[in-house]
Structure formats: C-alpha cells, structure tokens
C-alpha cells in the first residue's frame, strides 16, 4: 500500500512539473509575441515618421531650387526656415524631437551645370545598438534654364491596375497573387531622357 502511495505521489509530482513547464513555455511565448508585436509596431511608426521627414526634405529642396538654382551648392547640409522659406543651414538638422537622436541631412551632388543629384537622409536610433536610416534620392534640373526635361507628377504604383503597365514603371512591381501593383513611384525629374520619361505614367518630356 505504501509503495502504491509513493508511486502515485511520484507520478503526481512529475505531472505537476510537466504542467508547470508547459505553463512557463506558454507564458514565455505569449510575452515574446506581445513584446515582438510592440517592437514591430513602434519600428513601423518610426519608419513612417522618418519617411515623412525625408520627403519633407525633398520638398524643401525643390522649394529652394524654385527660388534660386544657385543656392544649391554641392555639399551636405541641414534645413531651416527663414522668412517663411526653406534654406540650407549647417551640415545637418536635429530632428530628435520626432525621432530618438534623429538627424536629417541633405546631400547635393553636381551632375552638370543644370542637373544635381539630391539625397535626403534621416538617421536615428531605434534602440542603443540598433541605428536606423531612411534615404530618398532624386535628380533636380534647372527648369528655368533647361528646355528639355521630364516633368509632371508620377502616378502611384497602387493606382495602376494592369500588369503590363505596372512592370515598366520604375520601382513598381506586380503581385501576381493579389493582382496588385506595389512600390513607390519615382519623381519625374529623375528621368534624364525622353524614352525613360515617357514610359512613366504622369510624366511627360518637355522639349523644344
């Protein structure tokens, strides 16, 4: 009788240990999923904000270009507002109020006298050992001087409903499973010849 009682007690203890182990694993998995979901959501939100800042940087540079092409000297700059106008200032711009240790930089490279390559970049720290970066690149022309260039507003990839049109658009790709066009269209000013310009929806080549 005693042996049966001890055996029963031993089995109960083993079952209890196994049950506790399963509970710990389940709780651990739930905690991991919750933390991973929080981290993914936070990172997605910060990337969206960084993209907004990078796009704002591009709009600022276009505004500066429209005011004076000569203000776009080659170099790396920050942005500031002076007299309700965007201006280049310093070597970088502090955007830490919107992103942790966030910095926005605008890099201007000369292609020729009337064309420049613009890079709008945002760097920040998601966590201490995990820096993040968003970078947008475009090409600007001195439209007040150049008579032949690509102009217009590119059609968003998501607005394109046909595969054959989607696949010829720069940075657009066709998802055969969902029959959707995805990606981010490139600014018309990026296309430096008529053939590539005319292939993009919303863009048109202006020439003499």
C-alpha angles and dihedrals in degrees: 000000000000091000091052090049092050091046091050091048091049092051090049091052092049091048090048092051091048091048091049090049091052091048091051091050093048093047090046091051092049092049090049092050092048093049093044091050091050093049093047092048093048093047092049090051092049093048089052090052092047091051090051091052092047092049090047087054090055092050090049091053091049089052091051090047091052091051096046130348090200090065090069099084119168113267144077119289148167124230132242138166119243122175091349090304131106115246136179112251134173123335098291143005126238111231096162090125086071103030131025107269087344121181129182121202132183117205119196121196125181118236093174136322093293104029130063136181113229126198119189109193134180121193126185143150116255088184130347096273097032115071118184133204138191119191131184124187130196140157123235129201131203091246092180089065107024114078097191119054142118116270140171137069116294116236113246112250091234090062093060113095102179125076096215091055094042097054094055093054115097112251092005122116133185121237104209094191096057096023091232134135113226139179137069120291118233122240112263091236089069092073111086100185134051097242096056091040096052091050091065119085111239094020127103133181115240114204142152 
